Amino acid sequence: MINESKIDDILERLRRVQQELEAELERLLIEKRGEFQYSIRRGKVVFEKSVRRLQRIQRVGL
């Protein structure tokens, strides 16, 4: 069954590419979290105190 082995090879390559893309996406998310100074806790975005303070100052300044 040559066709089955070709399909299996293609599926395996797709799985590897998917894993690589997921890893790259995770690296980018970590980078952006650091850039915007936030983390995710219990499914919610939590900004660091300095960012919250800056937002409060900007909001009050309007």
VOTORSE-87585 format. One record per atom (N, C-alpha, C): z, y, x. Coordinates in steps of 0.02 Angstrom, whole numbers, plus 50000, padded with zeros to 5 digits. Each point is the difference from the previous one (the first is absolute). Layout:
<nodes>
+-------+-------+-------+
!    pz !    py !    px !
+-------+-------+-------+
!     Z !     Y !     X !
...
+-------+-------+-------+
</nodes>
This chain:
<nodes>
+-------+-------+-------+
!    pz !    py !    px !
+-------+-------+-------+
! 50000 ! 49942 ! 50040 !
! 50000 ! 50058 ! 49960 !
! 50000 ! 50063 ! 50043 !
! 49944 ! 50015 ! 50025 !
! 49991 ! 50057 ! 50045 !
! 50013 ! 50065 ! 49962 !
! 49977 ! 50005 ! 49939 !
! 50010 ! 50061 ! 49961 !
! 50074 ! 50015 ! 49990 !
! 50040 ! 49948 ! 49987 !
! 50072 ! 50011 ! 49991 !
! 50032 ! 50026 ! 50064 !
! 49979 ! 49973 ! 50057 !
! 50030 ! 50024 ! 50063 !
! 49979 ! 50072 ! 50014 !
! 49939 ! 50019 ! 49982 !
! 49979 ! 50069 ! 50008 !
! 50041 ! 50046 ! 49956 !
! 50011 ! 49979 ! 49939 !
! 50040 ! 50039 ! 49953 !
! 50072 ! 50006 ! 50027 !
! 50027 ! 49945 ! 50024 !
! 50067 ! 50001 ! 50028 !
! 50004 ! 50048 ! 50060 !
! 49948 ! 50000 ! 50042 !
! 49999 ! 50045 ! 50058 !
! 49998 ! 50073 ! 49976 !
! 49959 ! 50014 ! 49951 !
! 49996 ! 50068 ! 49974 !
! 50066 ! 50021 ! 49969 !
! 50031 ! 49956 ! 49962 !
! 50065 ! 50017 ! 49970 !
! 50053 ! 50013 ! 50054 !
! 49999 ! 49960 ! 50052 !
! 50049 ! 50010 ! 50054 !
! 49988 ! 50067 ! 50035 !
! 49938 ! 50018 ! 50012 !
! 49985 ! 50066 ! 50030 !
! 50023 ! 50056 ! 49955 !
! 49988 ! 49992 ! 49934 !
! 50022 ! 50051 ! 49953 !
! 50076 ! 50008 ! 50001 !
! 50036 ! 49944 ! 50004 !
! 50073 ! 50003 ! 50004 !
! 50023 ! 50037 ! 50062 !
! 49968 ! 49986 ! 50057 !
! 50019 ! 50034 ! 50062 !
! 49987 ! 50075 ! 49995 !
! 49942 ! 50018 ! 49973 !
! 49984 ! 50071 ! 49993 !
! 50049 ! 50034 ! 49952 !
! 50018 ! 49965 ! 49947 !
! 50048 ! 50027 ! 49952 !
! 50067 ! 50012 ! 50035 !
! 50022 ! 49953 ! 50040 !
! 50064 ! 50008 ! 50035 !
! 49997 ! 50058 ! 50049 !
! 49944 ! 50008 ! 50035 !
! 49991 ! 50055 ! 50047 !
! 50002 ! 50067 ! 49963 !
! 49965 ! 50004 ! 49943 !
! 50000 ! 50061 ! 49961 !
! 50068 ! 50017 ! 49972 !
! 50036 ! 49950 ! 49977 !
! 50068 ! 50011 ! 49974 !
! 50046 ! 50026 ! 50056 !
! 49994 ! 49972 ! 50059 !
! 50040 ! 50023 ! 50057 !
! 49983 ! 50071 ! 50018 !
! 49936 ! 50016 ! 50001 !
! 49979 ! 50069 ! 50016 !
! 50025 ! 50049 ! 49948 !
! 49996 ! 49981 ! 49937 !
! 50024 ! 50043 ! 49946 !
! 50075 ! 50011 ! 50007 !
! 50037 ! 49949 ! 50016 !
! 50073 ! 50007 ! 50010 !
! 50015 ! 50047 ! 50058 !
! 49962 ! 49994 ! 50055 !
! 50010 ! 50046 ! 50057 !
! 49987 ! 50072 ! 49979 !
! 49947 ! 50011 ! 49961 !
! 49985 ! 50068 ! 49978 !
! 50053 ! 50027 ! 49953 !
! 50026 ! 49957 ! 49956 !
! 50053 ! 50022 ! 49955 !
! 50063 ! 50019 ! 50038 !
! 50017 ! 49961 ! 50051 !
! 50059 ! 50016 ! 50041 !
! 49990 ! 50067 ! 50035 !
! 49940 ! 50011 ! 50026 !
! 49984 ! 50062 ! 50034 !
! 50006 ! 50060 ! 49952 !
! 49974 ! 49993 ! 49940 !
! 50003 ! 50055 ! 49951 !
! 50071 ! 50011 ! 49976 !
! 50039 ! 49947 ! 49993 !
! 50070 ! 50009 ! 49979 !
! 50037 ! 50042 ! 50052 !
! 49986 ! 49987 ! 50063 !
! 50032 ! 50039 ! 50053 !
! 49975 ! 50072 ! 50000 !
! 49937 ! 50008 ! 49988 !
! 49970 ! 50067 ! 49998 !
! 50029 ! 50042 ! 49944 !
! 50009 ! 49970 ! 49942 !
! 50025 ! 50037 ! 49942 !
! 50075 ! 49991 ! 49991 !
! 50032 ! 49965 ! 50046 !
! 50072 ! 49992 ! 50001 !
! 50028 ! 49972 ! 49934 !
! 49975 ! 49941 ! 49982 !
! 50026 ! 49968 ! 49940 !
! 50004 ! 49925 ! 50011 !
! 50038 ! 49968 ! 49956 !
! 50004 ! 49928 ! 50000 !
! 49997 ! 49977 ! 49927 !
! 49994 ! 49936 ! 49991 !
! 49999 ! 49973 ! 49932 !
! 50062 ! 49956 ! 49991 !
! 50040 ! 50017 ! 49951 !
! 50061 ! 49962 ! 49986 !
! 50000 ! 49981 ! 49926 !
! 50007 ! 49936 ! 49988 !
! 50001 ! 49975 ! 49932 !
! 49939 ! 50022 ! 49960 !
! 49943 ! 50003 ! 50035 !
! 49938 ! 50018 ! 49967 !
! 49989 ! 50074 ! 49989 !
! 50045 ! 50042 ! 50027 !
! 49993 ! 50072 ! 49991 !
! 49994 ! 50034 ! 50068 !
! 49962 ! 50055 ! 50001 !
! 49992 ! 50039 ! 50061 !
! 50063 ! 50043 ! 50009 !
! 50028 ! 49998 ! 50060 !
! 50059 ! 50040 ! 50016 !
! 49983 ! 50042 ! 50062 !
! 50003 ! 50066 ! 49991 !
! 49985 ! 50045 ! 50056 !
! 50064 ! 50013 ! 50040 !
! 49990 ! 50014 ! 50064 !
! 50057 ! 50016 ! 50043 !
! 50029 ! 50067 ! 49979 !
! 50062 ! 50012 ! 50019 !
! 50035 ! 50061 ! 49980 !
! 49963 ! 50063 ! 50021 !
! 49972 ! 50000 ! 50060 !
! 49966 ! 50060 ! 50024 !
! 49940 ! 50017 ! 49957 !
! 49965 ! 49951 ! 49976 !
! 49942 ! 50011 ! 49957 !
! 50023 ! 50025 ! 49932 !
! 50053 ! 49970 ! 49973 !
! 50026 ! 50022 ! 49936 !
! 50026 ! 50072 ! 50004 !
! 50033 ! 50016 ! 50055 !
! 50026 ! 50067 ! 50010 !
! 49942 ! 50050 ! 50003 !
! 49948 ! 49984 ! 50037 !
! 49941 ! 50044 ! 50005 !
! 49968 ! 50010 ! 49931 !
! 49994 ! 49947 ! 49961 !
! 49971 ! 50005 ! 49934 !
! 50044 ! 50045 ! 49955 !
! 50065 ! 49993 ! 50006 !
! 50046 ! 50041 ! 49960 !
! 49993 ! 50073 ! 50019 !
! 49995 ! 50015 ! 50064 !
! 49991 ! 50069 ! 50023 !
! 49934 ! 50028 ! 49974 !
! 49947 ! 49962 ! 50005 !
! 49935 ! 50023 ! 49976 !
! 50001 ! 50012 ! 49925 !
! 50033 ! 49956 ! 49963 !
! 50002 ! 50007 ! 49928 !
! 50040 ! 50061 ! 49980 !
! 50057 ! 50012 ! 50032 !
! 50042 ! 50057 ! 49985 !
! 49965 ! 50065 ! 50019 !
! 49960 ! 49998 ! 50055 !
! 49966 ! 50059 ! 50024 !
! 49946 ! 50025 ! 49954 !
! 49978 ! 49960 ! 49952 !
! 49948 ! 50022 ! 49954 !
! 50031 ! 50045 ! 49950 !
+-------+-------+-------+
</nodes>
